[in-house]
Amino acid sequence: MNYHEFFRKLENYLEKIERQPSLKETLGVIIQGILTDFTDDLGLTGARLYYLEGGRYTLVEKYGAESPAPIGFAIPENYPPIRKLRRKGFIYMDLQTLGVDPELEGQFGVKRFAALAVGPGSPYVIAFGILVARCDTEDEILFMLSSIRHSINM
């Protein structure tokens, strides 16, 4: 992993997002940019944007590879990976991770995923499908996710 190149790409996106009129539109630009420039770095297969309403994170946008889950699909706020995500700010899990519901995650067509909680009070969640064949260590992927989340929240 070339961290210098990774951070250069990240800085370019910070400049692009400063002009967006709302957080949702800003996140859309960020997600599209991440999928364009960081797919190889992170092994991404697509992304989904959720918004917290009524105690559930509702799917509001899909990017990249088509997810079978429809817009409007909701995940309860008390789902264990969501609770961990809200506590830590980012997660990286697969279908064998404790607390993950393989049937629920199967509706997104992913076997490994990462997610970032963004915005004040974490009203938005960005979830990414991750290639199962990724060779990077979990620590490398968590470091990159943490860096992206930190940049978004700035």
Phi, psi and omega per residue, in radians:
M1 nan 2.257 3.091
N2 -1.672 1.684 -3.073
Y3 -1.156 -0.590 3.113
H4 -1.052 -0.825 3.119
E5 -1.140 -0.707 3.117
F6 -1.007 -0.844 -3.120
F7 -1.239 -0.529 3.058
R8 -1.100 -0.787 3.092
K9 -1.060 -0.746 -3.121
L10 -1.086 -0.747 3.111
E11 -1.095 -0.650 3.100
N12 -1.065 -0.646 -3.141
Y13 -1.281 -0.547 3.079
L14 -1.036 -0.684 3.110
E15 -1.139 -0.696 -3.121
K16 -1.179 -0.661 -3.008
I17 -1.383 -0.324 -3.101
E18 -1.065 -0.362 -3.070
R19 -1.635 -0.002 -3.059
Q20 -1.393 2.497 -3.040
P21 -1.368 -0.370 -3.126
S22 -2.500 2.841 -3.137
L23 -1.107 -0.716 3.133
K24 -1.056 -0.792 3.129
E25 -1.171 -0.657 3.080
T26 -1.060 -0.794 -3.141
L27 -1.117 -0.629 3.082
G28 -1.053 -0.774 3.104
V29 -1.111 -0.732 -3.136
I30 -1.108 -0.837 -3.106
I31 -1.074 -0.801 3.124
Q32 -1.075 -0.695 3.105
G33 -1.165 -0.726 3.104
I34 -1.059 -0.788 -3.140
L35 -1.144 -0.596 3.139
T36 -1.254 -0.819 -2.983
D37 -1.830 -0.292 -3.054
F38 -2.017 0.044 -3.129
T39 -0.988 -0.801 3.140
D40 -1.194 -0.666 -3.135
D41 -1.123 -0.678 -3.027
L42 -1.895 -0.138 -3.112
G43 1.239 0.665 -3.068
L44 -1.351 2.561 3.083
T45 -2.028 -0.158 -3.117
G46 2.782 3.066 -3.109
A47 -2.539 2.749 3.085
R48 -2.387 2.511 3.112
L49 -1.995 2.249 3.131
Y50 -2.062 2.647 3.080
Y51 -2.221 2.379 -3.128
L52 -1.383 2.111 3.053
E53 -2.661 2.319 3.104
G54 1.049 0.621 3.121
G55 1.321 0.248 3.134
R56 -2.423 2.571 3.006
Y57 -1.615 1.992 -3.072
T58 -1.747 2.316 3.111
L59 -1.189 2.091 -3.103
V60 -1.972 -0.382 3.128
E61 -2.656 2.626 3.042
K62 -2.220 2.524 -3.094
Y63 -2.372 2.596 3.076
G64 1.268 -2.470 -3.110
A65 -0.961 2.372 -3.075
E66 -1.142 2.239 3.034
S67 -1.639 2.373 -3.132
P68 -1.175 -0.379 -3.133
A69 -1.170 2.355 -3.116
P70 -1.391 2.693 2.980
I71 -0.971 2.394 -3.090
G72 1.731 -0.228 3.094
F73 -1.067 2.393 -3.061
A74 -2.165 2.531 3.092
I75 -2.044 2.251 -3.133
P76 -1.067 2.487 3.128
E77 -1.080 -0.411 -3.111
N78 -1.598 0.107 3.054
Y79 -1.068 2.247 -3.027
P80 -0.861 -0.791 3.098
P81 -1.090 -0.579 3.091
I82 -1.179 -0.742 3.110
R83 -1.053 -0.768 3.117
K84 -1.136 -0.716 3.118
L85 -1.047 -0.793 -3.138
R86 -1.147 -0.558 -3.140
R87 -1.321 -0.776 -3.055
K88 -1.642 -0.485 -3.111
G89 1.700 -0.379 3.105
F90 -2.758 2.624 3.109
I91 -2.459 2.784 3.062
Y92 -2.484 1.998 -3.002
M93 -2.482 2.902 2.983
D94 -2.327 -3.090 -3.037
L95 -1.185 -0.268 3.119
Q96 -1.638 -0.098 -3.122
T97 -1.157 2.386 3.118
L98 -0.942 2.244 3.115
G99 1.655 -0.271 3.134
V100 -1.376 2.317 3.090
D101 -1.668 1.811 -3.097
P102 -1.012 -0.577 3.125
E103 -1.168 -0.778 3.103
L104 -1.104 -0.859 -3.119
E105 -1.145 -0.522 3.103
G106 -1.071 -0.421 3.118
Q107 -1.219 -0.248 3.098
F108 -1.725 -0.134 3.119
G109 1.285 0.473 -3.139
V110 -2.112 2.664 3.051
K111 -1.959 -0.377 3.075
R112 -2.422 2.446 -3.082
F113 -2.600 2.798 3.060
A114 -2.336 2.682 3.127
A115 -2.570 2.626 3.103
L116 -2.161 2.354 3.003
A117 -1.678 2.237 -3.070
V118 -2.329 2.729 3.124
G119 1.571 2.791 3.109
P120 -1.066 2.146 -3.104
G121 1.358 0.139 3.109
S122 0.964 0.912 3.113
P123 -1.291 -0.324 3.133
Y124 -2.019 2.548 3.008
V125 -2.232 2.291 3.005
I126 -1.871 2.117 3.129
A127 -1.985 2.385 3.141
F128 -2.099 2.392 2.910
G129 -1.370 2.443 -3.110
I130 -2.115 2.374 3.085
L131 -1.014 2.338 3.131
V132 -1.161 -0.534 -3.071
A133 -1.399 0.152 -3.130
R134 -1.002 2.400 -3.139
C135 -1.671 -0.282 -3.102
D136 -1.089 2.630 3.067
T137 -1.307 2.758 3.098
E138 -1.008 -0.674 -3.139
D139 -1.063 -0.709 3.119
E140 -1.100 -0.797 -3.119
I141 -1.157 -0.735 3.112
L142 -1.106 -0.659 3.090
F143 -1.085 -0.792 -3.140
M144 -1.151 -0.725 3.111
L145 -1.102 -0.736 3.110
S146 -1.085 -0.704 3.115
S147 -1.129 -0.756 3.114
I148 -1.124 -0.804 -3.137
R149 -1.055 -0.773 3.123
H150 -1.046 -0.768 3.128
S151 -1.115 -0.730 3.121
I152 -1.082 -0.818 -3.084
N153 -1.219 -0.340 3.061
M154 -1.220 nan nan
